[in-house]
Amino acid sequence: MHDHSFSANATDVKIDSEMLTIYLEDGRIISVPIAYFPRLLQATPEQRNSWRLIGRGQGISWKDIDEDLSVEGLLGVH
């Protein structure tokens, strides 16, 4: 059983041609190769950098490429 009461909200996102890095308000940093996300991998640099935080930082959305990621999912919380 997992406790889902913690707060893991993103405050910033950095993305390049290889890595997606998400900065969390509690100080943690998540780095994931963009190869795990085909839409991000195939996107142009402009599309990759056109992200916005959603749900008060609970997720990241790339409207132009129809990609949404949740912080919980990136942390592997089930």
Rosetta constraint file for C-alpha pairs under 8 A:
AtomPair CA 2 CA 77 HARMONIC 7.87 0.50
AtomPair CA 2 CA 78 HARMONIC 7.40 0.50
AtomPair CA 7 CA 26 HARMONIC 7.95 0.50
AtomPair CA 8 CA 24 HARMONIC 6.23 0.50
AtomPair CA 8 CA 25 HARMONIC 6.82 0.50
AtomPair CA 8 CA 26 HARMONIC 6.86 0.50
AtomPair CA 8 CA 58 HARMONIC 7.05 0.50
AtomPair CA 8 CA 71 HARMONIC 6.79 0.50
AtomPair CA 8 CA 72 HARMONIC 7.29 0.50
AtomPair CA 9 CA 24 HARMONIC 5.46 0.50
AtomPair CA 9 CA 25 HARMONIC 5.83 0.50
AtomPair CA 9 CA 26 HARMONIC 7.88 0.50
AtomPair CA 9 CA 56 HARMONIC 7.03 0.50
AtomPair CA 9 CA 57 HARMONIC 4.53 0.50
AtomPair CA 9 CA 58 HARMONIC 4.93 0.50
AtomPair CA 9 CA 59 HARMONIC 7.63 0.50
AtomPair CA 9 CA 71 HARMONIC 6.74 0.50
AtomPair CA 10 CA 22 HARMONIC 6.41 0.50
AtomPair CA 10 CA 23 HARMONIC 5.58 0.50
AtomPair CA 10 CA 24 HARMONIC 4.28 0.50
AtomPair CA 10 CA 25 HARMONIC 6.02 0.50
AtomPair CA 10 CA 53 HARMONIC 7.35 0.50
AtomPair CA 10 CA 57 HARMONIC 4.51 0.50
AtomPair CA 10 CA 58 HARMONIC 6.34 0.50
AtomPair CA 10 CA 59 HARMONIC 7.17 0.50
AtomPair CA 10 CA 71 HARMONIC 7.02 0.50
AtomPair CA 11 CA 22 HARMONIC 7.67 0.50
AtomPair CA 11 CA 23 HARMONIC 5.70 0.50
AtomPair CA 11 CA 24 HARMONIC 5.49 0.50
AtomPair CA 11 CA 25 HARMONIC 5.78 0.50
AtomPair CA 11 CA 53 HARMONIC 7.85 0.50
AtomPair CA 11 CA 57 HARMONIC 6.29 0.50
AtomPair CA 12 CA 22 HARMONIC 5.99 0.50
AtomPair CA 12 CA 23 HARMONIC 5.18 0.50
AtomPair CA 12 CA 24 HARMONIC 7.27 0.50
AtomPair CA 13 CA 20 HARMONIC 7.37 0.50
AtomPair CA 13 CA 21 HARMONIC 5.76 0.50
AtomPair CA 13 CA 22 HARMONIC 4.62 0.50
AtomPair CA 13 CA 23 HARMONIC 6.24 0.50
AtomPair CA 14 CA 20 HARMONIC 6.10 0.50
AtomPair CA 14 CA 21 HARMONIC 5.11 0.50
AtomPair CA 14 CA 22 HARMONIC 6.49 0.50
AtomPair CA 14 CA 49 HARMONIC 7.93 0.50
AtomPair CA 15 CA 19 HARMONIC 5.78 0.50
AtomPair CA 15 CA 20 HARMONIC 4.58 0.50
AtomPair CA 15 CA 21 HARMONIC 6.13 0.50
AtomPair CA 15 CA 48 HARMONIC 6.80 0.50
AtomPair CA 15 CA 49 HARMONIC 6.75 0.50
AtomPair CA 16 CA 20 HARMONIC 6.79 0.50
AtomPair CA 16 CA 45 HARMONIC 7.24 0.50
AtomPair CA 16 CA 48 HARMONIC 7.66 0.50
AtomPair CA 17 CA 34 HARMONIC 7.43 0.50
AtomPair CA 17 CA 41 HARMONIC 7.22 0.50
AtomPair CA 17 CA 45 HARMONIC 7.33 0.50
AtomPair CA 18 CA 33 HARMONIC 5.70 0.50
AtomPair CA 18 CA 34 HARMONIC 5.62 0.50
AtomPair CA 18 CA 35 HARMONIC 7.30 0.50
AtomPair CA 18 CA 41 HARMONIC 7.92 0.50
AtomPair CA 19 CA 31 HARMONIC 6.53 0.50
AtomPair CA 19 CA 32 HARMONIC 5.69 0.50
AtomPair CA 19 CA 33 HARMONIC 4.42 0.50
AtomPair CA 19 CA 34 HARMONIC 5.21 0.50
AtomPair CA 20 CA 30 HARMONIC 7.96 0.50
AtomPair CA 20 CA 31 HARMONIC 5.58 0.50
AtomPair CA 20 CA 32 HARMONIC 5.25 0.50
AtomPair CA 20 CA 33 HARMONIC 6.05 0.50
AtomPair CA 20 CA 34 HARMONIC 5.80 0.50
AtomPair CA 21 CA 29 HARMONIC 6.86 0.50
AtomPair CA 21 CA 30 HARMONIC 5.53 0.50
AtomPair CA 21 CA 31 HARMONIC 4.31 0.50
AtomPair CA 21 CA 32 HARMONIC 6.50 0.50
AtomPair CA 22 CA 29 HARMONIC 5.68 0.50
AtomPair CA 22 CA 30 HARMONIC 5.10 0.50
AtomPair CA 22 CA 31 HARMONIC 6.47 0.50
AtomPair CA 23 CA 27 HARMONIC 6.99 0.50
AtomPair CA 23 CA 28 HARMONIC 6.26 0.50
AtomPair CA 23 CA 29 HARMONIC 4.68 0.50
AtomPair CA 23 CA 30 HARMONIC 6.58 0.50
AtomPair CA 24 CA 28 HARMONIC 5.27 0.50
AtomPair CA 24 CA 29 HARMONIC 6.05 0.50
AtomPair CA 24 CA 30 HARMONIC 7.93 0.50
AtomPair CA 30 CA 74 HARMONIC 7.67 0.50
AtomPair CA 30 CA 75 HARMONIC 7.66 0.50
AtomPair CA 32 CA 36 HARMONIC 7.53 0.50
AtomPair CA 34 CA 38 HARMONIC 7.33 0.50
AtomPair CA 34 CA 40 HARMONIC 6.20 0.50
AtomPair CA 34 CA 41 HARMONIC 5.61 0.50
AtomPair CA 35 CA 40 HARMONIC 7.80 0.50
AtomPair CA 35 CA 41 HARMONIC 5.75 0.50
AtomPair CA 37 CA 41 HARMONIC 6.20 0.50
AtomPair CA 38 CA 42 HARMONIC 6.07 0.50
AtomPair CA 39 CA 43 HARMONIC 6.02 0.50
AtomPair CA 39 CA 65 HARMONIC 6.57 0.50
AtomPair CA 39 CA 67 HARMONIC 6.89 0.50
AtomPair CA 40 CA 48 HARMONIC 6.15 0.50
AtomPair CA 40 CA 65 HARMONIC 7.74 0.50
AtomPair CA 40 CA 67 HARMONIC 7.78 0.50
AtomPair CA 43 CA 47 HARMONIC 5.73 0.50
AtomPair CA 43 CA 48 HARMONIC 6.04 0.50
AtomPair CA 43 CA 65 HARMONIC 7.22 0.50
AtomPair CA 44 CA 48 HARMONIC 6.22 0.50
AtomPair CA 45 CA 49 HARMONIC 6.16 0.50
AtomPair CA 46 CA 50 HARMONIC 6.24 0.50
AtomPair CA 47 CA 51 HARMONIC 7.82 0.50
AtomPair CA 47 CA 62 HARMONIC 7.45 0.50
AtomPair CA 47 CA 64 HARMONIC 6.44 0.50
AtomPair CA 47 CA 65 HARMONIC 7.08 0.50
AtomPair CA 48 CA 62 HARMONIC 7.24 0.50
AtomPair CA 50 CA 62 HARMONIC 6.19 0.50
AtomPair CA 50 CA 63 HARMONIC 7.82 0.50
AtomPair CA 50 CA 64 HARMONIC 7.56 0.50
AtomPair CA 51 CA 60 HARMONIC 6.61 0.50
AtomPair CA 51 CA 61 HARMONIC 5.50 0.50
AtomPair CA 51 CA 62 HARMONIC 4.66 0.50
AtomPair CA 51 CA 63 HARMONIC 7.30 0.50
AtomPair CA 52 CA 60 HARMONIC 5.73 0.50
AtomPair CA 52 CA 61 HARMONIC 5.39 0.50
AtomPair CA 52 CA 62 HARMONIC 6.73 0.50
AtomPair CA 53 CA 57 HARMONIC 5.16 0.50
AtomPair CA 53 CA 58 HARMONIC 7.42 0.50
AtomPair CA 53 CA 59 HARMONIC 5.85 0.50
AtomPair CA 53 CA 60 HARMONIC 4.62 0.50
AtomPair CA 53 CA 61 HARMONIC 6.31 0.50
AtomPair CA 54 CA 58 HARMONIC 6.22 0.50
AtomPair CA 54 CA 59 HARMONIC 5.13 0.50
AtomPair CA 54 CA 60 HARMONIC 5.71 0.50
AtomPair CA 54 CA 61 HARMONIC 6.62 0.50
AtomPair CA 55 CA 59 HARMONIC 6.25 0.50
AtomPair CA 57 CA 71 HARMONIC 7.92 0.50
AtomPair CA 58 CA 70 HARMONIC 5.92 0.50
AtomPair CA 58 CA 71 HARMONIC 5.57 0.50
AtomPair CA 58 CA 72 HARMONIC 7.49 0.50
AtomPair CA 59 CA 68 HARMONIC 6.94 0.50
AtomPair CA 59 CA 69 HARMONIC 5.46 0.50
AtomPair CA 59 CA 70 HARMONIC 4.11 0.50
AtomPair CA 59 CA 71 HARMONIC 5.44 0.50
AtomPair CA 60 CA 68 HARMONIC 5.66 0.50
AtomPair CA 60 CA 69 HARMONIC 5.30 0.50
AtomPair CA 60 CA 70 HARMONIC 6.42 0.50
AtomPair CA 60 CA 71 HARMONIC 7.79 0.50
AtomPair CA 61 CA 66 HARMONIC 7.69 0.50
AtomPair CA 61 CA 67 HARMONIC 5.88 0.50
AtomPair CA 61 CA 68 HARMONIC 4.38 0.50
AtomPair CA 61 CA 69 HARMONIC 6.55 0.50
AtomPair CA 62 CA 66 HARMONIC 5.93 0.50
AtomPair CA 62 CA 67 HARMONIC 5.10 0.50
AtomPair CA 62 CA 68 HARMONIC 6.23 0.50
AtomPair CA 63 CA 67 HARMONIC 6.53 0.50
AtomPair CA 63 CA 68 HARMONIC 7.97 0.50
AtomPair CA 69 CA 73 HARMONIC 7.14 0.50
AtomPair CA 69 CA 74 HARMONIC 7.43 0.50
AtomPair CA 70 CA 74 HARMONIC 6.36 0.50
AtomPair CA 71 CA 75 HARMONIC 6.16 0.50
AtomPair CA 72 CA 76 HARMONIC 6.18 0.50
AtomPair CA 72 CA 77 HARMONIC 5.29 0.50
AtomPair CA 72 CA 78 HARMONIC 7.85 0.50
AtomPair CA 73 CA 77 HARMONIC 5.97 0.50
AtomPair CA 73 CA 78 HARMONIC 7.64 0.50
